[in-house]
Amino acid sequence: MSKIEPPPRLTWCQRICYGVGHSLNDLCASMWFSYLIVYLQLVLGFDSNYAGLVLLIGQVADALATPLLGYEASSNKETGICKRYGKRKFLHLIGTICVVLSFPFIFSVCPGCESASQFALTTMLIPLVIIFQVGWAAVQVSHLSLIPAITPHESERDFLNVLRYAVNIISDIGTYAIVWCVFDLTRKPTGNHHTITGDYANKFMEITLIIVGVGTFFSIIFHIGVKEVVSKPLSSTDSSIESESSTSFPLFSDNLSWKGWLKESHFYQVGILYMCTRLFQNMSLVFMPLYLQESLKANDDFIAKIPLVMNVSGFVVSCTLPQLFKVFSKKVTFLGGASCGIGACVWITMGHGTAYCTQGVYGVGVLMGAASSTLVICALSFIHDLIGTSVESAAFVYGAMSFWDKIANGIVGMIIQHTHAVICINCDWFYKNVMSYGVGGVGIVASIVIVTLLPANLGERQSAFNGAGLTPKADVTDIHRHPEPNEKQPLLQK
């Protein structure tokens, strides 16, 4: 019986086109998490509660839309344009249109609204925020679920995950570089450069228009360069296929239903881990500018410089992770990233004085950025390992993971903002404690969760409902199989 060659790997052009497909989301997310509360509180003069409410509504809308869109992307129903264009790419296109048509208006002051109340402005913002978040969720779910769909190779999936995150970092760097440039180029020769005020409204509008234009350009490249062709397992009844004798886990089903996933303990453990990593990343992005403005009284351009340092550090680390994964397991690498993040939070707790405010805070940015990149890349890779051969239900898994991520971020953000409004009036310690004890605490929780997963082989089904402990099917040979656990595989095989 002759052995056929596995499906060809993606070309570098296809990989790059896929990688830039999330750039619009990444650019907008940088503005959303880093500058939404800064814009609402310091530019529009919103109370902390109203600013937190806008963030919460956006996250809840995203959280509700993500699993529904994930279910839709996982369904086998394809009609009309979806059959010709691809259901995931079509969903990506719809989401892109929603983002482009709504996001610029979130950071724009409507003519004649200068004297409107905070409640009225919030009411006007809510529909725009909901449209933006639903569109953002559509792009995220469709883009993530394309990874297991366009390639059957586990190492290439992991590489696309790293590439996707590297482009994410580049997009973030681009956002903060644009903010820095706009702030410097439009700066008046005299005046107070320590406090962001209502005079910055036009600057934020210019920044938003630039990043939406750049993101739209890269979305067009994605739709031109990526073709959606779902990879499927091969049947061993084909005489041209030679079965492999060893696997990393028994294959019982090519696809788990949503009920099957809910019976898997690893599904919940990885979900908590992913939620913690996103909390760590997003809390550091949201509250770093406020920490710099209110706690350190830094110059206005520091709210671009420090996030820029964080993302440059994260990009460098993301480029080295494929090599680190060849030396250390993903779980050990995750623990190393968590240690860096906790160390940065300890530095914030102890940091004070002029030297720290002008120099030491850059070191905090380096450690925080390295930690965020490591944690998120590892967590996403754990999700890929968990999915295994269940390609068709991948969008549901991503949707469920993102649901708890978005809900947690919205609730935590609202609690922090409400607490700020209640106990902190013109204080300089509040956001310092959020960045140290709050973000550091999330890093500790993530470390505890990964320790519980150290003996686990993600991808191996735990529930008898999904066939655990039974004899695997003998009539299926899957090209996803590996002779050793997924987490020890190199990210990109030659």
Summary of the structure (lengths in Angstrom):
residues: 494
radius of gyration: 23.0
end to end distance: 25.5
largest distance: 80.5
contacts: 1732
relative contact order: 0.17
helix: 72%
strand: 1%
